[in-house]
């Protein structure tokens, strides 16, 4: 089903239905949408609210391309859902313990609304209206300015996100972030994938992860600083293909998270595949490439934890484990993990953020 929205034009909403909403609510319910496509029949739709991937449709041997992203039935749910569906995450993806950190001896307290800051704070980049600054048949560029003190972070941060689709069915998101003060910054995408192409569980997907180490988490999902080997935790071992559900909940590390929600340490090169996932029917493969040093594998354990999110696929509520996320990133809570300082650099005037994430899709039969 194609989504249709009203649009924002020069800061004014043409919407008549939502006269009592704030402008921010109106922006989130009626964003601008742009679609890019390739010669192979793949298409990608992006909206300016959160620089969010609304749709990825991939040829998979059928007459109709397969939708591989979770999506909401009503436009208003893009702003009301709390799962960060397919959005650009920032200023810092994942968690920062106790919602505070120090840079050069100065303490910064983050506006998180919780004990620990998650995905950039109460009003992270997923809740911002980006600007489409460039576009072509196969690429889109969105920009965002985050002022000094935004959610408690230091410095004026400017982000450019480029979405580019090539004819080999590869979607690459390139992130360039500059800041006029030293600041921890980590930008990722929170895409929820279900390669089955319909509202269903992802526990039957086959998965291989190019990582044999992951970070131990405490009961609130904050890294302890210990690096664990998958050899000692077989449920986390995806170095050889197995289904997501094969060892689900068979490790104490999963108890608090209700499943997989852990940072795997990726020690390969940017040209190596970090993640390989195959649909339950064996007809479609996703490969993830990145130059980040880690990725969070999340099995969608809290999709149904809050208000029901209604699927655009069948009008039914998504259950937990309806989608899975692979979030390339720096280490969670890196500002406090001094042992890994060199792997997780601050963004500064001298050292901008320059990272990429690629999703490559292949029809198998």
C-alpha positions in Angstrom: 0.0 0.0 0.0 1.4 3.4 -1.0 1.5 6.0 1.7 0.0 9.4 1.0 0.7 12.5 3.1 0.1 16.2 2.9 3.2 18.3 2.8 4.9 21.1 4.5 5.6 24.2 2.3 7.8 27.0 3.6 7.0 26.3 7.2 3.2 26.2 6.8 1.2 23.1 6.9 -1.7 22.7 4.3 -3.4 20.3 6.7 -6.9 21.2 7.7 -7.7 18.1 9.7 -5.2 18.8 12.5 -6.0 22.4 13.3 -5.6 21.9 17.1 -2.1 20.3 16.9 1.2 22.0 17.4 3.3 22.7 14.4 5.8 20.0 15.5 2.9 17.4 15.7 1.7 18.6 12.2 5.2 18.2 10.8 5.5 14.6 12.1 2.0 13.6 10.9 2.4 15.2 7.4 6.1 15.0 6.4 7.7 15.4 3.0 8.4 12.1 1.3 10.8 11.4 -1.6 11.5 8.2 -3.4 14.6 7.0 -5.2 14.8 3.9 -7.4 17.2 1.8 -9.5 17.1 -0.1 -12.8 16.7 -3.4 -11.0 13.2 -2.4 -9.7 14.2 -1.5 -6.1 12.8 1.6 -4.5 13.5 3.5 -1.2 11.2 6.2 0.3 12.6 8.7 2.8 10.7 11.3 4.9 12.1 14.4 6.4 10.7 13.8 9.8 13.7 12.0 11.5 15.3 11.4 8.1 13.4 8.2 8.3 13.3 5.2 5.9 9.5 4.9 5.3 9.8 2.0 2.8 12.4 -0.3 1.1 10.9 -2.4 -1.6 13.2 -5.1 -3.1 12.7 -7.5 -6.1 12.5 -11.0 -4.7 11.4 -13.1 -7.6 7.8 -12.1 -7.4 5.8 -9.8 -9.6 5.6 -7.2 -6.8 8.7 -6.1 -5.0 8.9 -7.1 -1.3 8.5 -4.5 1.5 11.3 -5.3 4.0 10.7 -2.6 6.6 8.1 -2.4 9.3 5.8 0.6 8.8 2.8 2.2 10.5 -0.8 2.2 9.2 -1.5 5.9 10.0 0.9 8.8 9.5 0.3 10.1 13.1 1.9 6.9 14.4 5.3 7.9 13.1 5.5 10.5 15.9 3.5 8.6 18.6 5.3 5.3 18.4 8.3 5.0 20.7 10.3 2.3 18.9 12.4 4.7 16.7 11.0 3.0 13.6 13.6 3.3 10.8 14.8 6.8 11.9 18.2 8.5 11.9 19.4 8.4 15.5 21.5 11.1 17.1 23.3 13.0 18.6 24.4 9.8 20.2 23.0 6.4 19.3 22.4 3.8 22.1 22.9 4.6 25.8 24.9 7.0 27.9 24.9 6.0 31.5 23.4 8.3 34.1 22.6 10.8 31.4 25.8 12.6 31.9 29.4 12.7 30.7 32.5 14.9 30.9 34.7 16.4 28.2 37.9 18.3 29.1 36.9 18.4 32.8 33.5 19.9 32.1 30.3 18.0 33.1 27.3 17.8 30.8 23.9 16.6 31.9 21.6 15.3 29.2 17.8 15.8 28.8 16.9 12.1 28.7 13.7 11.9 30.7 15.1 8.7 32.3 18.0 7.6 34.4 20.1 6.7 31.3 20.1 8.6 28.0 18.9 6.6 25.0 19.3 7.5 21.4 20.2 11.2 21.9 17.7 12.2 24.6 14.1 13.1 25.0 14.0 14.9 21.7 16.7 13.2 19.6 17.2 13.5 15.9 14.5 10.9 15.2 12.0 13.7 16.3 13.4 16.4 14.1 12.4 17.8 10.7 15.5 17.5 8.5 15.8 19.5 5.3 16.1 17.9 1.9 19.1 19.8 0.5 20.0 17.8 -2.6 18.3 15.1 -4.7 18.7 13.0 -7.8 17.1 9.9 -9.4 19.2 7.6 -7.1 20.2 9.8 -4.1 18.8 12.1 -1.5 20.7 14.4 1.0 19.1 15.6 4.2 20.7 18.1 6.7 20.0 19.1 10.3 21.5 21.7 12.6 21.6 20.9 16.3 22.5 24.0 18.4 24.9 24.2 21.3 23.2 22.7 24.4 20.7 20.7 22.4 19.5 17.9 24.8 22.6 18.9 26.9 25.2 18.1 24.3 28.0 20.7 23.8 28.7 22.5 20.5 26.9 23.4 17.3 26.5 20.1 15.5 25.7 20.0 11.8 24.7 16.7 10.2 24.5 15.6 6.5 22.9 12.3 5.7 23.2 11.0 2.1 21.0 8.1 1.0 22.3 6.5 -2.3 20.8 3.5 -4.2 22.9 1.7 -6.7 21.8 -0.8 -9.4 23.1 -3.8 -7.4 20.4 -3.2 -4.9 22.7 -1.5 -2.3 21.4 1.4 -0.2 24.2 3.4 1.4 23.7 6.0 4.1 26.7 8.3 4.5 26.9 10.5 7.6 29.0 13.6 7.9 28.8 15.5 11.2 30.8 18.5 12.3 30.9 20.2 15.7 32.6 23.4 16.9 33.3 21.8 20.3 34.5 18.3 21.3 31.5 16.1 21.7 30.6 12.4 21.7 28.5 11.8 18.6 27.3 8.6 17.0 24.7 8.6 14.1 23.0 5.4 13.0 19.8 4.2 11.4 17.2 2.2 13.4 15.7 0.2 10.5 13.4 -2.6 11.6 13.8 -5.4 9.0 11.4 -8.2 8.3 12.6 -9.9 5.2 9.4 -12.1 5.0 7.7 -9.1 3.5 4.6 -9.2 5.8 3.7 -8.9 9.4 5.3 -12.0 11.0 7.9 -13.1 13.5 11.6 -12.7 12.6 12.6 -15.7 14.8 12.7 -17.9 11.7 15.2 -15.7 9.8 18.6 -17.2 9.3 21.4 -15.0 10.6 25.2 -14.8 10.5 27.1 -12.2 12.4 30.8 -11.4 11.5 31.7 -10.9 15.2 32.9 -13.3 17.9 32.8 -10.8 20.8 30.1 -8.7 22.4 29.9 -6.4 25.4 28.5 -7.6 28.7 25.5 -5.5 29.8 24.1 -4.9 33.3 20.4 -5.2 34.2 19.7 -1.8 32.6 21.5 -2.5 29.4 24.6 -0.5 30.2 28.0 -2.0 29.3 30.0 -3.2 32.2 33.3 -2.8 30.2 33.8 -6.6 30.0 34.2 -8.1 26.5 32.6 -11.5 26.3 33.4 -14.3 23.8 30.5 -15.9 21.9 32.3 -19.2 22.5 31.5 -18.9 26.2 27.9 -17.8 25.4 26.6 -20.1 22.6 23.2 -18.4 22.4 25.1 -15.3 21.1 27.2 -17.2 18.6 26.1 -16.4 15.1 29.5 -16.9 13.5 27.8 -19.8 11.6 24.3 -19.5 10.2 21.5 -20.3 12.5 17.9 -19.0 13.0 17.4 -16.1 15.3 15.0 -18.2 17.5 17.3 -21.3 17.8 18.8 -20.2 21.1 16.4 -17.4 22.0 16.4 -16.6 25.7 19.0 -19.3 26.4 21.5 -17.1 28.2 21.3 -15.0 31.4 22.5 -11.9 29.4 19.1 -12.0 27.6 16.9 -12.0 30.7 16.7 -8.2 31.3 16.6 -7.4 27.6 13.9 -10.1 26.9 16.0 -11.2 23.9 18.9 -10.0 21.9 19.8 -6.3 22.4 23.5 -6.3 22.6 26.5 -4.6 21.0 28.6 -6.9 18.9 32.2 -5.8 18.2 33.0 -5.7 14.5 36.7 -6.1 13.8 36.5 -6.5 10.1 37.2 -4.0 7.3 34.6 -1.7 5.8 34.5 -3.9 2.7 33.5 -7.0 4.8 30.0 -8.0 5.5 29.1 -7.4 9.2 25.7 -9.0 9.1 24.0 -11.5 6.8 20.3 -12.2 7.2 18.1 -14.5 5.1 14.3 -14.5 5.0 12.4 -17.4 6.5 11.3 -18.5 3.0 14.9 -18.4 1.8 14.1 -16.0 -1.1 15.9 -12.8 0.0 19.2 -12.0 1.7 20.3 -8.8 3.4 24.0 -7.9 4.0 25.1 -5.0 6.2 28.4 -3.2 5.7 29.8 -0.4 7.8 33.0 1.3 9.0 31.7 1.6 12.6 33.5 -0.6 15.1 30.3 -2.2 16.5 26.7 -2.9 15.8 23.7 -3.5 18.1 21.7 -6.6 17.2 18.2 -6.0 18.5 15.4 -8.6 18.1 12.5 -6.2 18.5 11.8 -7.3 22.1 9.7 -4.2 23.1 7.8 -3.4 19.9 4.5 -4.3 21.7 5.5 -3.0 25.1 3.6 0.3 24.8 0.6 1.4 22.8 -0.1 -1.0 19.9 1.6 -0.1 16.7 -0.7 -1.0 13.8 1.0 -2.5 10.8 0.5 -1.0 7.4 0.7 -4.6 6.0 -2.5 -6.1 7.5 -4.0 -3.6 10.0 -3.0 -5.7 12.9 -0.7 -4.8 15.9 2.9 -5.7 15.6 4.0 -8.3 18.2 7.4 -8.4 19.8 10.0 -9.9 17.5 8.1 -8.6 14.4 11.3 -6.9 13.2 15.0 -6.9 13.9 17.6 -4.1 13.9 21.3 -4.0 13.1 22.5 -0.6 14.3 26.1 0.1 13.3 27.6 2.4 15.9 30.3 3.3 18.3 30.3 1.4 21.6 27.3 2.2 23.8 28.3 4.4 26.8 31.6 5.0 25.1 32.1 8.3 27.0 32.5 6.2 30.1 34.5 3.3 28.6 37.9 4.8 28.8 39.7 1.6 27.8 38.1 1.9 24.3 38.7 5.6 23.9 40.7 5.3 20.7 38.0 3.2 19.0 35.2 5.7 19.9 36.6 9.2 19.2 34.9 12.5 20.0 33.8 14.7 17.2 35.6 17.9 17.2 36.5 20.8 14.8 39.6 18.8 13.8 37.9 15.4 13.6 34.5 15.4 12.0 32.3 12.3 12.0 32.4 10.4 8.7 30.8 7.0 8.7 28.6 4.9 6.5 26.1 2.0 6.6 25.2 -0.1 3.6 22.3 -2.5 3.1 22.7 -4.9 0.2 19.8 -7.1 -0.9 20.0 -10.2 -3.1 17.2 -12.4 -4.4 18.2 -16.0 -3.8 15.6 -18.0 -5.8 
